[in-house]
Amino acid sequence: MSPYEIWRATNAENKHQFAKGNVSFIKGLIPELAVKLEVIDVLQTIRGRFGTHDLSRALNPEIKIDSPVKDESNGDWLKKTNMVGVNIRTIGNFFNLVKYVLTLSEAQNSIHILPIWEPGVVASLYGKTSWNINPEFFSEELRSVIPSLDSVEKQLQVTVNLVHLMGKTIGLDVIPHTDRFSEMVFLNPRFFEWVKRHEHNIICFDGPNAYEVEQIIWEYLWQHGPALGQEMWFSKEDFFNPEYPHLSERAKLEVLFGNKENQQLRLNRRLALMQRLIDQGYETMPVTMAPPYRGLHLDAEDFIIDEMKNKWYNYQFDKPEGMSRVFGPLTRYKFYEPISLGSQELDFENPVTLAWKYIASHYAECQSIYNFDFMRGDMAHVQPRKNGVPAEISEYYDPLTFIKNYIKEHVPYFAFFAETFLAPPDQMAYGDEPEHLEAVEAESTLGDLQASPVGSAEFMGKLVDYLALTETRRFAPNFTIITADKDDPRFDIFYKKANHLRFFVGLFLLEMPSYMSLGMECRNLHLERGKNEEYSKLYVFQITDEAETDKVTHGPFVWGKNYSQFFEFEKIKNLSDEILPEIADCQIKWLQKPTEKVLEMVWQYKEYIFMANLKPEAALKYKADKNWRLLYSSKDFDNEHECRIYLESPKV
């Protein structure tokens, strides 16, 4: 029988078992079917488990359902969480996240949603263009059932409420950059770095550029008038003063761009302002990644021409290193002044404190409105000081830490999940990355186990290192199963085998948190490259240019059809429901700790023994004790990477 036939035959009983609390997820519900469930059906199912009163409260955007970790005194809870990352674009809207959560067991107790903001160039989720919630994530279906939920903001509030009601924490992406010509850029030119150029020659870097940009924007306002025809009773100095008390940011945005709801007007005026600045040679500095971070020039031979006939020269490093990257569509906030006028080098002792407070206050407001539990810090590996992590860590060491601590003043349990890959020293960041992670006060970090096949030398080296870090450091690396940026055709080689083992270890190795992005449950093995629509990474942006053959998508995300993997994952979820409550907070006993040469791992919590064979094309060699009773084996599913669970019988 197909999963669809099984669901038709069993869905009533499976939903009944969930409603009674006998299981923590709805069995047999593949994600592709889950996101197609009708709103009424979903709400009735949730009401059956949690009751009418709690459901009614959760559906009221003026009420906040308490976080499952509200009583925690700090963010250490994140060090043991099993997280699922969700790109809302792959499932269509915020409320469909609630449907997807019905497929997750209690063990997967945390949800990370990719950026929720209005996007800019190529509709990249990481190129936010305003502080507005992305309107494409609005559910017409939900509004038709509950007419009062008539805005994307209300629907996000209700979604977070329902995720909390179902016992899971939820976090947002915190991004220290924007689209290069975002609304924030025009509203606060002094909070960004500006380049003045003539063709491919940089005339002036930063210096007085921001004030010249303000003058150009001001002249545009006087020539074309405020977007809504308001009276301009304020001066230029007042308008661009971020601390001016008589003109709110919302009022300024309406002067520049118009009402939030009128997307077309806002876009037209933003493009007009962008064109005026480009015509006079001004553009924001692009985001850079990895050493040397600074030292850029424009390449006369490397450029693109956009639809408005503008020629965009690409930036390149004067002295590039192995991981040096320039992200042309993005610009980073100006967190530090230059070391001297016109220099690209930064003075880390001279922070632009108003920029820090601006971005922190906005993320704090978002946390307060929507009740998020943690932040995923984008590009947390950035550490641009050439001498590495300084001995004294100041308040303005890192913007992500500043944002976290700003929020923690009112939300003690708020935690920080850092996007770093635990790269060798001076590769992704200057200095030692574990030292940087401790300096930024991250509770957890992504790591890079997802970027190599299970059992490879690279995988084993990282696994051994990460286990050591969990024992010696204040942060916890993840046993990462897959991420949204690795669900990409380039990385199919990592996931052709042993996906069930990644999931098994992720749930049952309690010493490490785990991370899995949506879609892994049914992900095709891609023995041959799949269609673009099968890769969730390609929905981080929206590329329709047919010339971009490797990235262009047509229509919605296509779920994988690897149902044997789905049902093996389901077996593991069933066992996690039974076992994990019994072994929570237990200390691990290693029976065989993995090393770079020992490709089996065997560990014990209380009377439960777990085995995982990491070696490709080899049988599990560890000998079970005669007093152990086998509870689970994946041998019939994958004999090469077998996983087992035993129960130790009492000795007579």
VEXNU-967976 format. One record per residue (C-alpha): residue number from 0; x, y, z. Coordinates in steps of 0.5 Angstrom, whole numbers, plus 500, padded with zeros to 3 digits. Last residue first. Example, Ala and Ser with C-alpha at 12.3 -4.5 7.8 and 13.67 -1.06 7.14 Angstrom:
VEXNU-967976
<kevex 1,<527,498,514>>;
<kevex 0,<525,491,516>>;
This chain:
VEXNU-967976
<kevex 651,<540,474,577>>;
<kevex 650,<542,480,572>>;
<kevex 649,<537,485,571>>;
<kevex 648,<536,485,563>>;
<kevex 647,<539,491,559>>;
<kevex 646,<535,493,554>>;
<kevex 645,<538,494,547>>;
<kevex 644,<537,499,541>>;
<kevex 643,<541,498,535>>;
<kevex 642,<543,502,529>>;
<kevex 641,<546,499,522>>;
<kevex 640,<550,503,517>>;
<kevex 639,<551,497,512>>;
<kevex 638,<545,493,513>>;
<kevex 637,<540,499,512>>;
<kevex 636,<533,498,512>>;
<kevex 635,<533,490,514>>;
<kevex 634,<539,492,519>>;
<kevex 633,<535,498,522>>;
<kevex 632,<535,494,529>>;
<kevex 631,<530,495,535>>;
<kevex 630,<529,493,542>>;
<kevex 629,<534,487,542>>;
<kevex 628,<535,484,549>>;
<kevex 627,<541,485,553>>;
<kevex 626,<543,480,558>>;
<kevex 625,<547,476,553>>;
<kevex 624,<552,482,552>>;
<kevex 623,<552,485,545>>;
<kevex 622,<558,484,541>>;
<kevex 621,<561,490,537>>;
<kevex 620,<562,488,530>>;
<kevex 619,<557,492,526>>;
<kevex 618,<557,489,519>>;
<kevex 617,<561,493,514>>;
<kevex 616,<560,497,507>>;
<kevex 615,<561,504,510>>;
<kevex 614,<563,504,517>>;
<kevex 613,<559,509,522>>;
<kevex 612,<555,503,525>>;
<kevex 611,<551,506,531>>;
<kevex 610,<549,502,538>>;
<kevex 609,<545,504,543>>;
<kevex 608,<544,501,550>>;
<kevex 607,<538,502,555>>;
<kevex 606,<539,500,562>>;
<kevex 605,<541,507,565>>;
<kevex 604,<543,511,559>>;
<kevex 603,<549,507,555>>;
<kevex 602,<553,508,549>>;
<kevex 601,<556,505,543>>;
<kevex 600,<559,508,537>>;
<kevex 599,<563,504,531>>;
<kevex 598,<568,507,527>>;
<kevex 597,<574,506,531>>;
<kevex 596,<579,510,527>>;
<kevex 595,<578,517,528>>;
<kevex 594,<575,515,534>>;
<kevex 593,<568,513,537>>;
<kevex 592,<567,512,544>>;
<kevex 591,<565,504,546>>;
<kevex 590,<562,503,552>>;
<kevex 589,<561,510,553>>;
<kevex 588,<556,511,560>>;
<kevex 587,<552,518,559>>;
<kevex 586,<549,521,565>>;
<kevex 585,<542,521,565>>;
<kevex 584,<538,528,565>>;
<kevex 583,<532,525,561>>;
<kevex 582,<533,517,560>>;
<kevex 581,<526,515,562>>;
<kevex 580,<522,520,558>>;
<kevex 579,<527,519,552>>;
<kevex 578,<525,511,552>>;
<kevex 577,<518,511,549>>;
<kevex 576,<517,517,545>>;
<kevex 575,<524,516,542>>;
<kevex 574,<522,509,540>>;
<kevex 573,<516,511,536>>;
<kevex 572,<520,517,533>>;
<kevex 571,<525,511,531>>;
<kevex 570,<520,507,528>>;
<kevex 569,<518,514,524>>;
<kevex 568,<524,515,522>>;
<kevex 567,<524,508,518>>;
<kevex 566,<517,510,516>>;
<kevex 565,<520,516,512>>;
<kevex 564,<526,512,510>>;
<kevex 563,<522,507,506>>;
<kevex 562,<517,513,504>>;
<kevex 561,<523,516,500>>;
<kevex 560,<518,520,495>>;
<kevex 559,<521,527,496>>;
<kevex 558,<517,533,497>>;
<kevex 557,<517,538,491>>;
<kevex 556,<517,545,493>>;
<kevex 555,<512,550,489>>;
<kevex 554,<512,552,482>>;
<kevex 553,<518,553,477>>;
<kevex 552,<525,554,480>>;
<kevex 551,<531,557,477>>;
<kevex 550,<538,555,481>>;
<kevex 549,<542,550,477>>;
<kevex 548,<539,553,470>>;
<kevex 547,<541,560,472>>;
<kevex 546,<540,562,464>>;
<kevex 545,<532,561,465>>;
<kevex 544,<532,567,470>>;
<kevex 543,<526,565,475>>;
<kevex 542,<530,566,481>>;
<kevex 541,<526,566,488>>;
<kevex 540,<531,565,494>>;
<kevex 539,<531,561,500>>;
<kevex 538,<527,556,495>>;
<kevex 537,<533,553,492>>;
<kevex 536,<535,551,499>>;
<kevex 535,<529,546,499>>;
<kevex 534,<531,542,493>>;
<kevex 533,<526,538,490>>;
<kevex 532,<524,544,485>>;
<kevex 531,<531,544,482>>;
<kevex 530,<529,537,479>>;
<kevex 529,<533,531,482>>;
<kevex 528,<541,529,480>>;
<kevex 527,<542,522,480>>;
<kevex 526,<543,517,486>>;
<kevex 525,<538,523,489>>;
<kevex 524,<537,519,495>>;
<kevex 523,<530,522,495>>;
<kevex 522,<528,526,502>>;
<kevex 521,<522,523,505>>;
<kevex 520,<524,525,513>>;
<kevex 519,<529,530,510>>;
<kevex 518,<524,535,508>>;
<kevex 517,<525,540,513>>;
<kevex 516,<532,541,516>>;
<kevex 515,<535,537,521>>;
<kevex 514,<539,540,527>>;
<kevex 513,<541,536,533>>;
<kevex 512,<543,537,541>>;
<kevex 511,<549,534,543>>;
<kevex 510,<550,529,550>>;
<kevex 509,<543,526,549>>;
<kevex 508,<546,522,543>>;
<kevex 507,<539,519,542>>;
<kevex 506,<535,524,537>>;
<kevex 505,<541,526,533>>;
<kevex 504,<544,519,533>>;
<kevex 503,<538,516,530>>;
<kevex 502,<537,521,525>>;
<kevex 501,<544,521,523>>;
<kevex 500,<543,513,522>>;
<kevex 499,<537,514,518>>;
<kevex 498,<541,518,513>>;
<kevex 497,<546,513,513>>;
<kevex 496,<547,513,505>>;
<kevex 495,<546,517,499>>;
<kevex 494,<546,524,503>>;
<kevex 493,<553,527,503>>;
<kevex 492,<553,526,495>>;
<kevex 491,<547,530,494>>;
<kevex 490,<551,536,496>>;
<kevex 489,<552,540,490>>;
<kevex 488,<544,539,488>>;
<kevex 487,<542,543,494>>;
<kevex 486,<539,541,501>>;
<kevex 485,<546,543,504>>;
<kevex 484,<543,550,505>>;
<kevex 483,<537,548,508>>;
<kevex 482,<541,544,513>>;
<kevex 481,<542,536,514>>;
<kevex 480,<543,531,520>>;
<kevex 479,<547,536,525>>;
<kevex 478,<550,533,531>>;
<kevex 477,<550,540,534>>;
<kevex 476,<556,543,537>>;
<kevex 475,<555,545,545>>;
<kevex 474,<557,551,548>>;
<kevex 473,<561,552,555>>;
<kevex 472,<567,548,552>>;
<kevex 471,<570,542,555>>;
<kevex 470,<566,536,555>>;
<kevex 469,<561,538,549>>;
<kevex 468,<568,540,545>>;
<kevex 467,<571,533,546>>;
<kevex 466,<564,530,543>>;
<kevex 465,<565,536,537>>;
<kevex 464,<572,534,536>>;
<kevex 463,<571,526,535>>;
<kevex 462,<565,528,530>>;
<kevex 461,<569,532,526>>;
<kevex 460,<575,527,525>>;
<kevex 459,<570,522,524>>;
<kevex 458,<566,526,518>>;
<kevex 457,<573,528,515>>;
<kevex 456,<575,521,515>>;
<kevex 455,<569,519,512>>;
<kevex 454,<564,514,516>>;
<kevex 453,<558,518,515>>;
<kevex 452,<559,523,508>>;
<kevex 451,<561,530,509>>;
<kevex 450,<558,537,510>>;
<kevex 449,<552,535,515>>;
<kevex 448,<557,534,521>>;
<kevex 447,<559,542,520>>;
<kevex 446,<558,545,526>>;
<kevex 445,<551,549,528>>;
<kevex 444,<553,552,534>>;
<kevex 443,<549,552,541>>;
<kevex 442,<549,556,548>>;
<kevex 441,<553,562,544>>;
<kevex 440,<556,567,549>>;
<kevex 439,<559,571,544>>;
<kevex 438,<566,570,547>>;
<kevex 437,<565,563,548>>;
<kevex 436,<564,562,540>>;
<kevex 435,<570,566,539>>;
<kevex 434,<574,561,543>>;
<kevex 433,<571,556,539>>;
<kevex 432,<573,559,533>>;
<kevex 431,<580,560,534>>;
<kevex 430,<583,566,531>>;
<kevex 429,<581,570,525>>;
<kevex 428,<574,567,522>>;
<kevex 427,<572,562,517>>;
<kevex 426,<579,560,516>>;
<kevex 425,<584,563,521>>;
<kevex 424,<583,557,526>>;
<kevex 423,<580,551,523>>;
<kevex 422,<573,551,522>>;
<kevex 421,<567,550,527>>;
<kevex 420,<562,551,522>>;
<kevex 419,<558,557,525>>;
<kevex 418,<551,559,525>>;
<kevex 417,<550,560,532>>;
<kevex 416,<544,558,536>>;
<kevex 415,<543,564,542>>;
<kevex 414,<538,563,547>>;
<kevex 413,<532,567,551>>;
<kevex 412,<531,564,558>>;
<kevex 411,<532,571,561>>;
<kevex 410,<527,574,557>>;
<kevex 409,<527,582,559>>;
<kevex 408,<534,583,560>>;
<kevex 407,<535,577,555>>;
<kevex 406,<533,581,549>>;
<kevex 405,<539,586,550>>;
<kevex 404,<544,580,551>>;
<kevex 403,<542,577,545>>;
<kevex 402,<542,583,541>>;
<kevex 401,<549,585,544>>;
<kevex 400,<552,578,543>>;
<kevex 399,<549,578,535>>;
<kevex 398,<553,585,534>>;
<kevex 397,<560,582,537>>;
<kevex 396,<565,585,541>>;
<kevex 395,<561,591,543>>;
<kevex 394,<560,590,550>>;
<kevex 393,<567,589,551>>;
<kevex 392,<571,582,551>>;
<kevex 391,<578,583,554>>;
<kevex 390,<583,578,552>>;
<kevex 389,<582,579,545>>;
<kevex 388,<579,574,540>>;
<kevex 387,<584,573,534>>;
<kevex 386,<589,578,532>>;
<kevex 385,<586,580,525>>;
<kevex 384,<580,582,528>>;
<kevex 383,<574,580,523>>;
<kevex 382,<570,575,527>>;
<kevex 381,<564,573,523>>;
<kevex 380,<563,566,525>>;
<kevex 379,<556,568,527>>;
<kevex 378,<554,569,520>>;
<kevex 377,<546,568,522>>;
<kevex 376,<545,568,529>>;
<kevex 375,<539,563,530>>;
<kevex 374,<535,567,536>>;
<kevex 373,<531,563,541>>;
<kevex 372,<525,563,545>>;
<kevex 371,<520,567,540>>;
<kevex 370,<514,571,543>>;
<kevex 369,<511,574,537>>;
<kevex 368,<511,581,540>>;
<kevex 367,<516,581,545>>;
<kevex 366,<521,578,540>>;
<kevex 365,<520,582,534>>;
<kevex 364,<521,588,539>>;
<kevex 363,<527,585,541>>;
<kevex 362,<530,585,534>>;
<kevex 361,<528,592,533>>;
<kevex 360,<532,594,539>>;
<kevex 359,<538,590,538>>;
<kevex 358,<538,593,530>>;
<kevex 357,<538,600,533>>;
<kevex 356,<542,599,539>>;
<kevex 355,<548,597,535>>;
<kevex 354,<547,602,530>>;
<kevex 353,<547,608,535>>;
<kevex 352,<553,605,538>>;
<kevex 351,<557,606,532>>;
<kevex 350,<563,602,535>>;
<kevex 349,<570,606,536>>;
<kevex 348,<575,601,539>>;
<kevex 347,<574,596,534>>;
<kevex 346,<577,601,529>>;
<kevex 345,<576,598,522>>;
<kevex 344,<580,598,516>>;
<kevex 343,<577,600,509>>;
<kevex 342,<580,607,510>>;
<kevex 341,<577,613,508>>;
<kevex 340,<578,617,514>>;
<kevex 339,<582,613,519>>;
<kevex 338,<581,607,523>>;
<kevex 337,<574,606,520>>;
<kevex 336,<568,607,525>>;
<kevex 335,<565,600,527>>;
<kevex 334,<558,597,527>>;
<kevex 333,<556,599,520>>;
<kevex 332,<551,595,518>>;
<kevex 331,<552,589,513>>;
<kevex 330,<550,590,506>>;
<kevex 329,<547,585,501>>;
<kevex 328,<546,583,494>>;
<kevex 327,<554,583,492>>;
<kevex 326,<556,577,498>>;
<kevex 325,<563,577,497>>;
<kevex 324,<567,571,499>>;
<kevex 323,<574,569,502>>;
<kevex 322,<574,562,504>>;
<kevex 321,<581,560,501>>;
<kevex 320,<584,567,502>>;
<kevex 319,<584,573,497>>;
<kevex 318,<589,579,497>>;
<kevex 317,<586,585,494>>;
<kevex 316,<579,582,495>>;
<kevex 315,<574,583,489>>;
<kevex 314,<567,587,488>>;
<kevex 313,<563,586,482>>;
<kevex 312,<561,592,478>>;
<kevex 311,<554,593,477>>;
<kevex 310,<552,597,471>>;
<kevex 309,<545,600,471>>;
<kevex 308,<541,599,465>>;
<kevex 307,<534,599,469>>;
<kevex 306,<533,591,468>>;
<kevex 305,<540,590,471>>;
<kevex 304,<547,590,467>>;
<kevex 303,<552,585,470>>;
<kevex 302,<560,586,472>>;
<kevex 301,<567,583,472>>;
<kevex 300,<572,586,467>>;
<kevex 299,<573,593,471>>;
<kevex 298,<573,589,477>>;
<kevex 297,<572,593,483>>;
<kevex 296,<576,593,489>>;
<kevex 295,<576,590,496>>;
<kevex 294,<581,590,502>>;
<kevex 293,<577,588,508>>;
<kevex 292,<574,581,510>>;
<kevex 291,<581,578,510>>;
<kevex 290,<579,573,512>>;
<kevex 289,<572,570,512>>;
<kevex 288,<565,573,509>>;
<kevex 287,<564,580,506>>;
<kevex 286,<558,584,506>>;
<kevex 285,<557,589,500>>;
<kevex 284,<559,596,501>>;
<kevex 283,<553,601,500>>;
<kevex 282,<552,605,493>>;
<kevex 281,<553,612,491>>;
<kevex 280,<556,614,484>>;
<kevex 279,<551,620,483>>;
<kevex 278,<547,616,478>>;
<kevex 277,<547,610,483>>;
<kevex 276,<544,615,488>>;
<kevex 275,<538,617,484>>;
<kevex 274,<537,610,482>>;
<kevex 273,<536,607,489>>;
<kevex 272,<531,613,491>>;
<kevex 271,<527,611,485>>;
<kevex 270,<528,604,486>>;
<kevex 269,<525,605,494>>;
<kevex 268,<520,610,491>>;
<kevex 267,<517,604,486>>;
<kevex 266,<518,599,492>>;
<kevex 265,<514,603,497>>;
<kevex 264,<508,604,492>>;
<kevex 263,<508,597,490>>;
<kevex 262,<508,594,497>>;
<kevex 261,<502,599,499>>;
<kevex 260,<500,595,506>>;
<kevex 259,<506,599,509>>;
<kevex 258,<503,606,507>>;
<kevex 257,<508,610,504>>;
<kevex 256,<515,610,502>>;
<kevex 255,<519,616,504>>;
<kevex 254,<514,620,509>>;
<kevex 253,<511,613,511>>;
<kevex 252,<518,611,513>>;
<kevex 251,<519,617,517>>;
<kevex 250,<512,616,521>>;
<kevex 249,<514,609,522>>;
<kevex 248,<521,611,525>>;
<kevex 247,<517,616,529>>;
<kevex 246,<518,623,529>>;
<kevex 245,<518,628,535>>;
<kevex 244,<524,625,539>>;
<kevex 243,<529,625,534>>;
<kevex 242,<534,620,536>>;
<kevex 241,<535,617,530>>;
<kevex 240,<537,624,527>>;
<kevex 239,<536,623,519>>;
<kevex 238,<529,627,519>>;
<kevex 237,<531,632,525>>;
<kevex 236,<537,634,521>>;
<kevex 235,<533,635,514>>;
<kevex 234,<529,639,518>>;
<kevex 233,<522,638,520>>;
<kevex 232,<515,641,518>>;
<kevex 231,<515,637,511>>;
<kevex 230,<507,636,510>>;
<kevex 229,<505,630,508>>;
<kevex 228,<503,628,501>>;
<kevex 227,<503,620,502>>;
<kevex 226,<509,619,499>>;
<kevex 225,<513,625,501>>;
<kevex 224,<514,630,496>>;
<kevex 223,<517,629,489>>;
<kevex 222,<522,635,489>>;
<kevex 221,<523,636,496>>;
<kevex 220,<523,629,498>>;
<kevex 219,<528,627,492>>;
<kevex 218,<533,633,495>>;
<kevex 217,<533,630,502>>;
<kevex 216,<535,623,499>>;
<kevex 215,<541,626,496>>;
<kevex 214,<543,630,502>>;
<kevex 213,<542,624,506>>;
<kevex 212,<547,621,501>>;
<kevex 211,<552,626,502>>;
<kevex 210,<552,625,509>>;
<kevex 209,<553,618,508>>;
<kevex 208,<559,619,504>>;
<kevex 207,<563,624,509>>;
<kevex 206,<568,618,510>>;
<kevex 205,<565,611,507>>;
<kevex 204,<570,610,502>>;
<kevex 203,<572,615,496>>;
<kevex 202,<573,615,489>>;
<kevex 201,<573,607,488>>;
<kevex 200,<574,606,480>>;
<kevex 199,<570,601,476>>;
<kevex 198,<565,606,474>>;
<kevex 197,<566,612,478>>;
<kevex 196,<565,610,485>>;
<kevex 195,<563,613,492>>;
<kevex 194,<562,607,497>>;
<kevex 193,<558,607,503>>;
<kevex 192,<558,604,510>>;
<kevex 191,<551,603,513>>;
<kevex 190,<548,606,520>>;
<kevex 189,<549,613,517>>;
<kevex 188,<545,612,512>>;
<kevex 187,<539,611,517>>;
<kevex 186,<532,611,513>>;
<kevex 185,<535,610,506>>;
<kevex 184,<539,604,508>>;
<kevex 183,<533,601,513>>;
<kevex 182,<529,601,507>>;
<kevex 181,<533,596,503>>;
<kevex 180,<538,598,498>>;
<kevex 179,<544,593,499>>;
<kevex 178,<539,588,502>>;
<kevex 177,<540,588,509>>;
<kevex 176,<545,585,514>>;
<kevex 175,<546,583,522>>;
<kevex 174,<541,578,521>>;
<kevex 173,<537,574,527>>;
<kevex 172,<533,568,524>>;
<kevex 171,<528,567,529>>;
<kevex 170,<526,561,534>>;
<kevex 169,<521,557,536>>;
<kevex 168,<520,552,543>>;
<kevex 167,<516,546,542>>;
<kevex 166,<510,544,547>>;
<kevex 165,<504,543,542>>;
<kevex 164,<502,550,546>>;
<kevex 163,<508,553,544>>;
<kevex 162,<507,551,537>>;
<kevex 161,<500,554,537>>;
<kevex 160,<502,560,540>>;
<kevex 159,<508,561,535>>;
<kevex 158,<503,560,529>>;
<kevex 157,<498,565,533>>;
<kevex 156,<503,571,533>>;
<kevex 155,<505,569,526>>;
<kevex 154,<497,569,523>>;
<kevex 153,<496,576,527>>;
<kevex 152,<503,579,523>>;
<kevex 151,<500,576,516>>;
<kevex 150,<494,580,517>>;
<kevex 149,<487,578,517>>;
<kevex 148,<486,573,523>>;
<kevex 147,<479,576,525>>;
<kevex 146,<476,572,519>>;
<kevex 145,<478,565,522>>;
<kevex 144,<476,560,517>>;
<kevex 143,<477,564,511>>;
<kevex 142,<483,567,514>>;
<kevex 141,<486,561,515>>;
<kevex 140,<485,559,508>>;
<kevex 139,<488,566,506>>;
<kevex 138,<494,564,509>>;
<kevex 137,<500,570,509>>;
<kevex 136,<507,568,508>>;
<kevex 135,<507,572,502>>;
<kevex 134,<506,578,506>>;
<kevex 133,<514,577,509>>;
<kevex 132,<513,581,516>>;
<kevex 131,<516,588,515>>;
<kevex 130,<522,590,518>>;
<kevex 129,<524,592,511>>;
<kevex 128,<529,590,505>>;
<kevex 127,<531,583,508>>;
<kevex 126,<536,580,504>>;
<kevex 125,<537,573,508>>;
<kevex 124,<530,571,505>>;
<kevex 123,<532,572,498>>;
<kevex 122,<527,575,494>>;
<kevex 121,<532,575,488>>;
<kevex 120,<534,582,491>>;
<kevex 119,<529,584,497>>;
<kevex 118,<526,580,502>>;
<kevex 117,<520,582,507>>;
<kevex 116,<522,579,513>>;
<kevex 115,<521,572,516>>;
<kevex 114,<528,569,516>>;
<kevex 113,<528,562,516>>;
<kevex 112,<524,558,522>>;
<kevex 111,<528,554,527>>;
<kevex 110,<523,550,531>>;
<kevex 109,<525,546,537>>;
<kevex 108,<522,540,541>>;
<kevex 107,<524,534,536>>;
<kevex 106,<524,529,542>>;
<kevex 105,<516,530,542>>;
<kevex 104,<515,527,535>>;
<kevex 103,<514,531,529>>;
<kevex 102,<509,530,524>>;
<kevex 101,<504,535,528>>;
<kevex 100,<509,540,527>>;
<kevex 99,<508,540,519>>;
<kevex 98,<501,542,520>>;
<kevex 97,<503,548,525>>;
<kevex 96,<508,550,520>>;
<kevex 95,<502,550,515>>;
<kevex 94,<500,556,519>>;
<kevex 93,<506,561,517>>;
<kevex 92,<505,560,510>>;
<kevex 91,<507,556,503>>;
<kevex 90,<510,550,506>>;
<kevex 89,<517,551,502>>;
<kevex 88,<517,558,503>>;
<kevex 87,<516,557,510>>;
<kevex 86,<523,555,510>>;
<kevex 85,<523,550,516>>;
<kevex 84,<529,548,521>>;
<kevex 83,<528,543,526>>;
<kevex 82,<532,543,532>>;
<kevex 81,<533,537,538>>;
<kevex 80,<535,541,544>>;
<kevex 79,<540,539,549>>;
<kevex 78,<545,545,549>>;
<kevex 77,<538,550,548>>;
<kevex 76,<536,549,555>>;
<kevex 75,<543,553,557>>;
<kevex 74,<539,559,555>>;
<kevex 73,<538,562,562>>;
<kevex 72,<534,562,568>>;
<kevex 71,<529,557,565>>;
<kevex 70,<522,558,568>>;
<kevex 69,<519,560,561>>;
<kevex 68,<522,554,557>>;
<kevex 67,<515,551,554>>;
<kevex 66,<514,558,552>>;
<kevex 65,<507,561,555>>;
<kevex 64,<502,562,550>>;
<kevex 63,<501,570,549>>;
<kevex 62,<494,573,548>>;
<kevex 61,<493,578,543>>;
<kevex 60,<493,574,537>>;
<kevex 59,<488,570,540>>;
<kevex 58,<488,563,537>>;
<kevex 57,<492,560,542>>;
<kevex 56,<487,562,548>>;
<kevex 55,<481,559,544>>;
<kevex 54,<486,552,543>>;
<kevex 53,<487,553,551>>;
<kevex 52,<480,553,552>>;
<kevex 51,<477,548,547>>;
<kevex 50,<482,542,550>>;
<kevex 49,<489,540,549>>;
<kevex 48,<489,534,545>>;
<kevex 47,<482,534,542>>;
<kevex 46,<483,541,540>>;
<kevex 45,<489,540,536>>;
<kevex 44,<485,535,532>>;
<kevex 43,<479,540,531>>;
<kevex 42,<484,545,529>>;
<kevex 41,<488,541,524>>;
<kevex 40,<481,539,521>>;
<kevex 39,<478,546,521>>;
<kevex 38,<485,548,517>>;
<kevex 37,<484,543,512>>;
<kevex 36,<490,538,511>>;
<kevex 35,<495,539,505>>;
<kevex 34,<501,541,509>>;
<kevex 33,<500,534,513>>;
<kevex 32,<500,530,506>>;
<kevex 31,<507,533,504>>;
<kevex 30,<509,532,511>>;
<kevex 29,<508,524,511>>;
<kevex 28,<502,523,516>>;
<kevex 27,<503,515,518>>;
<kevex 26,<503,517,526>>;
<kevex 25,<500,523,528>>;
<kevex 24,<506,526,533>>;
<kevex 23,<507,525,541>>;
<kevex 22,<503,519,542>>;
<kevex 21,<498,516,547>>;
<kevex 20,<496,523,548>>;
<kevex 19,<489,522,547>>;
<kevex 18,<488,527,541>>;
<kevex 17,<495,523,538>>;
<kevex 16,<491,516,539>>;
<kevex 15,<485,519,536>>;
<kevex 14,<489,522,530>>;
<kevex 13,<492,516,529>>;
<kevex 12,<485,512,529>>;
<kevex 11,<482,517,524>>;
<kevex 10,<488,517,519>>;
<kevex 9,<489,509,519>>;
<kevex 8,<486,507,512>>;
<kevex 7,<486,514,508>>;
<kevex 6,<493,515,511>>;
<kevex 5,<495,508,509>>;
<kevex 4,<493,509,502>>;
<kevex 3,<497,515,501>>;
<kevex 2,<503,512,504>>;
<kevex 1,<502,507,499>>;
<kevex 0,<500,500,500>>;
